[in-house]
Amino acid sequence: MNGVHDMGGMHGLGRIEYEKNEPVFHAPWEARTYALTRAMAAWRKWNIDAARHQRELLPAEDYLRMSYYESWLERLVQIMVKSGLVTRAEIETGKPAPGAPKATPPLTADMVPGTVRRGAAASRDVAAAARFKVDQKVRALNFHPSGHTRLPRYVRGKTGTIVRNHGVFVFPDTNAHFLGEKPQHLYSVRFAARELWGAQAAPRDAVYVDLFEDYLEPI
């Protein structure tokens, strides 16, 4: 979607500071937030694309001031309430609502290693003819949806070249809104830096972006 959540290629946000030997988590609460997110996803009330879209629904001022895992935590609260797993009052008080049934967790401690090891593949083994081929020139569509999309704003309307076909994957734009997986081919597309940023970009630089079939048109 458009907005501050699509920050690729935007200016004015300061330098990206490199942190040598950066830890996975900077504080224990971040690790707990990650674990809670994985555990609650086991209820299968939403999918990864719906979860990503929920972060995009955060107000711009909140999204910009929050740290990475602060936005994860707020996203988790919002999507749990929206899915009916908890109420806002239960979140604020830390106590179950009177008469609320006690549910059996779908994920227990002994299941965690296997769940983490398996992951949740987005690839799909379905028969789908590829619309594009390697070395073909394509243009990224120039559209501005209000819903979820994985098409970065900075490549919209730009031309590039297919360099690899990754295979068939779940289409995030429909999956995020529970409109079906719509599996389709995913391509690595090479965009010359000058196509994206203009004459001030280095002539030999390029950006490779993974783009779904529905984001592209032939030239």
GIWOMO-V804150 format. One record per residue. N is the residue number from 1. D_CENTER is the distance of its C-alpha to the mean C-alpha in Angstrom with 1 decimal. Layout:
{{N:D_CENTER} {N:D_CENTER}}
//
This chain:
{{1:11.1} {2:13.8} {3:14.6} {4:14.3} {5:10.5} {6:10.6} {7:12.9} {8:13.3} {9:17.0} {10:18.1} {11:21.4} {12:23.0} {13:20.6} {14:22.8} {15:22.8} {16:20.2} {17:22.6} {18:22.8} {19:23.5} {20:25.7} {21:25.2} {22:22.3} {23:21.9} {24:18.8} {25:19.6} {26:21.8} {27:23.2} {28:23.8} {29:21.9} {30:18.6} {31:19.3} {32:20.3} {33:17.1} {34:15.1} {35:17.8} {36:17.8} {37:14.1} {38:14.8} {39:18.1} {40:17.3} {41:14.7} {42:17.8} {43:19.2} {44:17.0} {45:16.9} {46:13.2} {47:10.6} {48:7.1} {49:5.9} {50:8.6} {51:7.7} {52:4.6} {53:7.2} {54:9.8} {55:9.0} {56:9.4} {57:12.6} {58:14.0} {59:17.1} {60:17.0} {61:19.7} {62:18.1} {63:14.8} {64:16.9} {65:19.4} {66:17.2} {67:16.5} {68:13.2} {69:14.3} {70:16.1} {71:13.0} {72:11.8} {73:15.3} {74:15.6} {75:12.5} {76:14.1} {77:17.4} {78:16.4} {79:14.8} {80:17.7} {81:20.2} {82:18.7} {83:18.9} {84:22.5} {85:22.2} {86:23.8} {87:25.4} {88:25.0} {89:28.6} {90:27.8} {91:25.0} {92:27.4} {93:30.4} {94:29.0} {95:31.4} {96:31.1} {97:32.4} {98:36.0} {99:36.3} {100:32.7} {101:32.7} {102:31.8} {103:29.1} {104:28.9} {105:25.6} {106:23.9} {107:23.0} {108:26.0} {109:26.5} {110:28.1} {111:25.1} {112:22.6} {113:23.5} {114:23.3} {115:20.0} {116:18.4} {117:20.2} {118:19.2} {119:15.5} {120:13.7} {121:13.8} {122:11.9} {123:15.0} {124:17.8} {125:21.5} {126:22.6} {127:25.0} {128:23.5} {129:25.3} {130:23.5} {131:24.1} {132:24.0} {133:25.5} {134:25.5} {135:27.2} {136:26.7} {137:26.2} {138:23.4} {139:22.2} {140:18.7} {141:19.2} {142:19.7} {143:18.2} {144:16.7} {145:15.2} {146:15.1} {147:12.4} {148:8.8} {149:8.5} {150:7.1} {151:10.7} {152:11.4} {153:14.3} {154:16.5} {155:16.9} {156:17.7} {157:21.3} {158:21.7} {159:23.4} {160:22.6} {161:23.6} {162:22.1} {163:22.6} {164:21.0} {165:20.0} {166:17.6} {167:18.6} {168:17.2} {169:13.8} {170:12.3} {171:11.4} {172:8.1} {173:10.2} {174:12.8} {175:11.3} {176:9.4} {177:13.0} {178:14.9} {179:16.6} {180:16.6} {181:14.7} {182:16.6} {183:16.3} {184:17.0} {185:17.5} {186:14.9} {187:16.8} {188:16.9} {189:18.5} {190:20.7} {191:21.2} {192:24.3} {193:23.8} {194:26.6} {195:25.0} {196:22.1} {197:24.0} {198:27.6} {199:30.9} {200:30.2} {201:27.7} {202:29.2} {203:30.4} {204:29.3} {205:25.7} {206:22.8} {207:19.0} {208:17.3} {209:14.1} {210:12.7} {211:13.1} {212:13.6} {213:17.2} {214:16.9} {215:15.8} {216:19.0} {217:22.8} {218:25.7} {219:28.1}}
//
